[in-house]
Amino acid sequence: MLQFGLSEMALLRSSTRIPALLRQCTQLAAVQQQQHAGYASMEFTFASSAESFYAKANVKQIDLATFSGNIGILAEHVPLLAVLKPGVIEVIEENDVRKKFFASSGTVTINDDSSVQILCEEACLIENLDAAAAKEGLSKAAALLASASSEAEKAEAQIGLEAYEALVKAAE
């Protein structure tokens, strides 16, 4: 059996912290470089299955709804992986232009390097929504839920109803 003295134990404990300290020092250097440039950048990629909205674009802020709650994302945000709730995604570009999108579902990934990726099944600009069509879809989804007989049908209809409720809210 191996025997360690106090100095060997202290060295062993500190060696397990080295990777974390190295990551922290590397991140601090990157942050200091960004601050020296006068801003902190956030590289943003946002796409649906049909369209790409942003591809490695620098933006100031992203606001969105997840099943864990609403979040605002700025540069140097803590890393995160979350599932999007049907709703509005607001992007504030570097020139302070604000764009709003509706996303039916998807994921958001925030990385250590301040890059953000949003991948959605369906998404579109808010101004392209048809409020009347959204209300009609909501009525049909409610009828499907009322007529659902199995648990699977009820769950599927409930998901559709929640998506249409968010869609109507965004379109108004």
LINDA-V319746 format. One record per residue. SS is DSSP state (H for helix, E for strand, - for the rest). BURIAL is + if it has 9 or more other C-alpha atoms within 8 Angstrom, else -. D_FIRST is the distance of its C-alpha to the first C-alpha in whole Angstrom. Layout:
# LINDA-V319746
ss->SS burial->BURIAL d_first->D_FIRST
ss->SS burial->BURIAL d_first->D_FIRST
This chain:
# LINDA-V319746
ss->- burial->- d_first->0
ss->- burial->- d_first->4
ss->- burial->- d_first->6
ss->- burial->- d_first->10
ss->- burial->- d_first->13
ss->H burial->- d_first->16
ss->H burial->- d_first->18
ss->H burial->- d_first->15
ss->H burial->+ d_first->15
ss->H burial->- d_first->19
ss->H burial->- d_first->19
ss->H burial->- d_first->17
ss->H burial->- d_first->19
ss->H burial->- d_first->22
ss->H burial->- d_first->21
ss->H burial->- d_first->21
ss->H burial->- d_first->25
ss->H burial->- d_first->26
ss->H burial->- d_first->28
ss->H burial->- d_first->29
ss->H burial->- d_first->31
ss->H burial->- d_first->32
ss->H burial->- d_first->34
ss->H burial->- d_first->35
ss->H burial->- d_first->36
ss->H burial->- d_first->38
ss->H burial->+ d_first->40
ss->H burial->- d_first->41
ss->H burial->- d_first->42
ss->H burial->- d_first->44
ss->H burial->+ d_first->46
ss->H burial->- d_first->47
ss->H burial->- d_first->49
ss->H burial->+ d_first->50
ss->H burial->+ d_first->51
ss->H burial->- d_first->53
ss->- burial->- d_first->55
ss->- burial->- d_first->56
ss->- burial->- d_first->55
ss->- burial->+ d_first->52
ss->- burial->+ d_first->52
ss->- burial->+ d_first->51
ss->E burial->+ d_first->52
ss->E burial->+ d_first->53
ss->E burial->+ d_first->53
ss->E burial->+ d_first->55
ss->E burial->+ d_first->57
ss->E burial->+ d_first->58
ss->- burial->- d_first->58
ss->- burial->- d_first->62
ss->- burial->- d_first->62
ss->E burial->- d_first->60
ss->E burial->- d_first->61
ss->E burial->+ d_first->58
ss->E burial->- d_first->56
ss->E burial->- d_first->54
ss->E burial->+ d_first->57
ss->E burial->+ d_first->56
ss->E burial->+ d_first->57
ss->E burial->+ d_first->57
ss->E burial->+ d_first->56
ss->E burial->+ d_first->55
ss->E burial->+ d_first->56
ss->E burial->+ d_first->55
ss->E burial->+ d_first->55
ss->E burial->+ d_first->51
ss->- burial->- d_first->51
ss->- burial->- d_first->48
ss->E burial->- d_first->51
ss->E burial->- d_first->54
ss->E burial->- d_first->52
ss->E burial->- d_first->53
ss->E burial->- d_first->51
ss->- burial->+ d_first->51
ss->- burial->+ d_first->50
ss->- burial->+ d_first->46
ss->- burial->- d_first->46
ss->- burial->- d_first->42
ss->- burial->- d_first->41
ss->E burial->- d_first->42
ss->E burial->- d_first->43
ss->E burial->+ d_first->46
ss->E burial->+ d_first->49
ss->E burial->+ d_first->52
ss->- burial->+ d_first->55
ss->- burial->+ d_first->58
ss->E burial->+ d_first->60
ss->E burial->+ d_first->61
ss->E burial->+ d_first->59
ss->E burial->+ d_first->60
ss->E burial->+ d_first->60
ss->E burial->+ d_first->61
ss->E burial->+ d_first->61
ss->- burial->- d_first->61
ss->- burial->- d_first->65
ss->- burial->- d_first->65
ss->- burial->- d_first->66
ss->E burial->- d_first->65
ss->E burial->+ d_first->65
ss->E burial->+ d_first->64
ss->E burial->+ d_first->63
ss->E burial->+ d_first->62
ss->E burial->+ d_first->59
ss->- burial->+ d_first->59
ss->- burial->+ d_first->55
ss->E burial->+ d_first->52
ss->E burial->+ d_first->49
ss->E burial->+ d_first->49
ss->E burial->+ d_first->46
ss->E burial->+ d_first->45
ss->- burial->+ d_first->43
ss->- burial->+ d_first->41
ss->- burial->- d_first->43
ss->- burial->+ d_first->46
ss->- burial->+ d_first->47
ss->E burial->+ d_first->49
ss->E burial->+ d_first->50
ss->E burial->+ d_first->52
ss->E burial->+ d_first->52
ss->E burial->+ d_first->55
ss->- burial->+ d_first->57
ss->- burial->+ d_first->60
ss->E burial->+ d_first->61
ss->E burial->+ d_first->64
ss->E burial->+ d_first->66
ss->H burial->+ d_first->68
ss->H burial->- d_first->71
ss->H burial->- d_first->71
ss->- burial->+ d_first->71
ss->- burial->- d_first->74
ss->H burial->+ d_first->74
ss->H burial->- d_first->76
ss->H burial->- d_first->74
ss->H burial->+ d_first->71
ss->H burial->+ d_first->73
ss->H burial->- d_first->74
ss->H burial->+ d_first->71
ss->H burial->+ d_first->70
ss->H burial->- d_first->73
ss->H burial->- d_first->72
ss->H burial->+ d_first->68
ss->H burial->+ d_first->69
ss->H burial->- d_first->71
ss->H burial->+ d_first->69
ss->H burial->+ d_first->66
ss->H burial->- d_first->69
ss->H burial->- d_first->70
ss->- burial->+ d_first->66
ss->- burial->- d_first->66
ss->- burial->- d_first->62
ss->H burial->- d_first->59
ss->H burial->- d_first->58
ss->H burial->+ d_first->62
ss->H burial->+ d_first->61
ss->H burial->- d_first->58
ss->H burial->- d_first->60
ss->H burial->+ d_first->63
ss->H burial->+ d_first->61
ss->H burial->- d_first->59
ss->H burial->+ d_first->62
ss->H burial->+ d_first->64
ss->H burial->+ d_first->62
ss->H burial->+ d_first->62
ss->H burial->+ d_first->66
ss->H burial->+ d_first->66
ss->H burial->+ d_first->64
ss->H burial->+ d_first->66
ss->H burial->+ d_first->69
ss->H burial->- d_first->68
ss->H burial->+ d_first->67
ss->H burial->+ d_first->70
ss->- burial->- d_first->72
